[in-house]
Amino acid sequence: MKKVILSLGMVLCTLLYANAQTTPAAATIAPATPTSTADIKFDRLDFDYGTLKQGGDPNGEFSFKNTGKEPLIISNCQGSCGCTVPSWPKEPIKPGASGVIKVHYDTKRVGPINKTVTVTSNAMSGVVTLHIKGMIEAAPAEETFPGTKTGNGAPVEKTN
C-alpha cells in the first residue's frame, strides 16, 4: 500500500512540475509599449555646481525639448534625498517646445555633492535620471577681536 501511495504522489508531482513549466501566461507577458509619442531630450544629463561655500547659491538648470509628436507631460521629478529639490513645468510641453527643470541643493551640508533627480513623464524614452555633483566648503569661522574678553565678576581697577 505504501508503494502505491508513493508512486501516485511521484506521478502527481511530475505532472504538476511539467504543467508549471509550460504555463502560457508566463510565455505571453510582453514588455509594456509606450502609449504616447512624446519624447524628451535634455541638453545635458549632468550638472556640476563646482565648489561652493556653505550657504552659497545652489541652483542648477537642466534644459530639455519635446522631440516627440504629442504634448510632453512631466508627472514627477524626485530628488534622491531631501537636500535636492527639483521644480519642473506642470503644464504640458507642446511638440518642438522647450522647458527647464531647476534643481536647488541645500548647501548647509559640507562635503562632496553626488545626487540624482529622477524625471518621470509620458516620454517614449521612459524615466530619465539627471545627476548633480560638486563640493561644498565650510564657511570661514567668525573670529573674535583678541582685545575683547568677557570678564567674570566685577571690573578690576588698575593701579600704577
Protein Blocks (a to p, Z undefined) as FASTA:
>chain_A
ZZmmmmmmmmmmmmmmmmmmmgfklmmpccdddfbfbdcddfbfbdcebjadehiacbdc
dddddfbfbdcddfbdcdfbfklccdddfbdcdehiacdddddddfkbgcdddddddddd
fbfnlpadddddddddddddddddfklccdehjdddddZZ
